[in-house]
């Protein structure tokens, strides 16, 4: 585990789908969710390597569970020939693909850009398909470069397939 990318206070109990806001510029392709005690019961995260708010230890081992992460940090924006994502994180090389909206979901592709494995900041996708109708909603989507040739070749099959995280395709609408 490296620097803390985010944290959230949790009272004692059982949680399902517990969410933690993170700094997308600190997220790496593998994150290490780790439970910490609130040793002084003030609701503040104050761990600095000492005794205060230390990690939960079970049978002599810190309770931590590494997990893979794919991330697109993109915000609503005025676009003019390109789209910019603040940050993109992938565990292997892939593509940020920008779709227009069609029938309430992702439609034709406006443009793509190759992304190296790891975290990339300020990822720009230049629009290369100017023959499609304008839209007020865009869908940035992550795809893996499954054949590692640096060319986006997805056509609905397995080649350069969509990144799926937690059973969901890695995309969301932006306006």
C-alpha positions as CSV (number, residue, x, y, z in Angstrom):
1,X,0.0,0.0,0.0
2,X,1.1,3.5,-0.8
3,X,-0.4,7.0,-0.1
4,X,-4.0,7.2,1.1
5,X,-6.3,8.0,-1.9
6,X,-9.4,8.3,0.2
7,X,-11.2,7.3,3.4
8,X,-14.6,7.2,5.0
9,X,-15.8,6.8,8.5
10,X,-17.8,3.7,9.3
11,X,-19.6,3.0,12.6
12,X,-19.4,-0.5,14.0
13,X,-21.7,-2.8,12.0
14,X,-22.1,-4.6,8.7
15,X,-22.0,-2.7,5.4
16,X,-22.8,-3.7,1.8
17,X,-21.5,-1.5,-1.1
18,X,-19.6,0.8,1.2
19,X,-18.4,3.8,-0.8
20,X,-15.2,5.8,-0.3
21,X,-14.5,9.0,-2.3
22,X,-11.0,8.9,-3.7
23,X,-8.5,11.3,-5.2
24,X,-8.4,9.9,-8.8
25,X,-4.9,11.2,-9.2
26,X,-3.7,8.8,-6.5
27,X,-5.5,5.7,-7.7
28,X,-3.3,3.0,-9.2
29,X,-4.4,-0.1,-11.1
30,X,-4.3,-2.0,-7.7
31,X,-5.7,-0.4,-4.6
32,X,-5.5,-1.8,-1.1
33,X,-8.7,-1.2,0.9
34,X,-7.7,-1.4,4.6
35,X,-9.7,-1.1,7.8
36,X,-8.4,1.2,10.6
37,X,-9.7,1.6,14.1
38,X,-10.9,5.0,15.3
39,X,-8.8,4.7,18.5
40,X,-9.8,8.0,20.0
41,X,-13.4,7.8,18.8
42,X,-13.5,11.3,17.2
43,X,-14.6,10.2,13.7
44,X,-11.4,11.6,12.1
45,X,-8.8,9.5,10.2
46,X,-5.5,10.4,11.9
47,X,-3.1,7.4,11.2
48,X,0.4,8.5,10.5
49,X,2.3,5.3,11.1
50,X,1.9,5.3,14.9
51,X,-0.7,4.0,17.4
52,X,-3.4,6.5,16.6
53,X,-6.1,5.0,14.3
54,X,-3.9,2.0,13.4
55,X,-5.0,-0.7,11.0
56,X,-7.1,-3.6,12.1
57,X,-5.0,-6.7,12.7
58,X,-6.3,-10.3,12.7
59,X,-4.1,-13.2,13.7
60,X,-1.1,-10.9,13.4
61,X,-1.9,-9.8,9.8
62,X,-3.2,-6.3,8.7
63,X,-6.7,-6.7,7.3
64,X,-6.2,-5.5,3.7
65,X,-7.6,-6.8,0.4
66,X,-5.8,-5.8,-2.8
67,X,-8.2,-5.2,-5.7
68,X,-7.9,-4.2,-9.4
69,X,-9.3,-0.8,-10.3
70,X,-10.3,0.7,-13.6
71,X,-11.2,4.4,-13.4
72,X,-12.4,7.3,-15.6
73,X,-12.5,10.7,-13.9
74,X,-14.4,12.8,-16.4
75,X,-16.6,15.8,-15.9
76,X,-19.3,17.7,-17.9
77,X,-17.6,20.0,-20.3
78,X,-17.9,22.1,-23.4
79,X,-16.3,20.2,-26.2
80,X,-15.0,21.5,-29.5
81,X,-13.3,18.7,-31.4
82,X,-12.0,16.8,-28.4
83,X,-12.9,15.4,-25.0
84,X,-10.6,15.5,-21.9
85,X,-10.8,13.1,-18.9
86,X,-9.0,14.4,-15.8
87,X,-7.6,10.9,-15.0
88,X,-7.8,7.3,-16.4
89,X,-6.5,4.2,-14.6
90,X,-6.1,0.8,-16.2
91,X,-4.3,-2.4,-15.2
92,X,-3.1,-3.0,-18.7
93,X,-2.9,-1.0,-22.0
94,X,-6.2,0.0,-23.5
95,X,-8.3,2.8,-25.0
96,X,-10.4,5.7,-23.8
97,X,-13.3,5.6,-26.4
98,X,-15.8,8.5,-26.6
99,X,-19.3,7.6,-27.9
100,X,-22.2,9.8,-28.7
101,X,-25.6,9.0,-27.1
102,X,-28.0,7.0,-29.2
103,X,-31.3,5.5,-28.0
104,X,-30.4,6.3,-24.4
105,X,-27.0,4.7,-24.3
106,X,-23.6,4.6,-26.0
107,X,-23.8,5.0,-29.8
108,X,-21.3,5.6,-32.6
109,X,-17.6,6.4,-31.7
110,X,-16.4,10.0,-31.9
111,X,-12.8,9.2,-31.2
112,X,-10.3,7.0,-29.3
113,X,-6.9,7.3,-27.7
114,X,-4.4,4.7,-26.6
115,X,-3.7,4.6,-22.8
116,X,-0.7,2.9,-21.2
117,X,-1.2,0.7,-18.1
118,X,-1.3,2.7,-14.9
119,X,-2.7,6.2,-14.1
120,X,-2.8,8.8,-16.8
121,X,-3.7,12.5,-16.2
122,X,-5.5,14.9,-18.6
123,X,-6.3,12.3,-21.3
124,X,-7.4,13.9,-24.5
125,X,-9.5,12.1,-27.1
126,X,-9.5,13.9,-30.5
127,X,-12.8,13.5,-32.4
128,X,-12.0,11.7,-35.7
129,X,-15.6,10.8,-36.7
130,X,-17.2,14.1,-37.8
131,X,-19.9,12.4,-39.9
132,X,-22.2,11.7,-36.9
133,X,-25.0,13.8,-35.5
134,X,-24.1,16.1,-32.6
135,X,-25.3,15.1,-29.1
136,X,-25.5,16.7,-25.7
137,X,-24.4,13.5,-23.9
138,X,-21.1,11.7,-24.4
139,X,-20.1,8.3,-23.1
140,X,-16.4,7.9,-22.3
141,X,-15.7,4.1,-22.1
142,X,-12.7,2.0,-21.4
143,X,-11.6,-0.9,-23.6
144,X,-8.6,-3.2,-23.3
145,X,-6.0,-3.4,-26.1
146,X,-6.4,-7.2,-26.2
147,X,-4.0,-7.9,-29.1
148,X,-1.5,-5.2,-27.9
149,X,-1.2,-3.6,-31.3
150,X,-2.2,-0.1,-30.3
151,X,-5.0,0.0,-32.8
152,X,-8.7,0.2,-31.6
153,X,-10.5,-2.7,-33.3
154,X,-13.6,-3.4,-31.3
155,X,-16.6,-4.4,-33.4
156,X,-18.8,-6.1,-30.8
157,X,-16.6,-9.2,-30.5
158,X,-13.8,-10.1,-28.2
159,X,-11.1,-8.0,-29.8
160,X,-10.3,-4.8,-27.7
161,X,-13.3,-5.6,-25.5
162,X,-15.0,-3.3,-23.0
163,X,-13.5,-3.1,-19.5
164,X,-15.9,-4.6,-17.0
165,X,-15.5,-3.7,-13.3
166,X,-17.8,-5.2,-10.7
167,X,-19.9,-6.8,-13.4
168,X,-20.5,-3.4,-15.0
169,X,-19.0,-1.9,-18.2
170,X,-16.6,0.9,-17.4
171,X,-18.5,3.9,-18.7
172,X,-20.8,6.7,-17.6
173,X,-22.5,9.6,-19.3
174,X,-21.2,13.2,-19.2
175,X,-22.9,16.3,-20.6
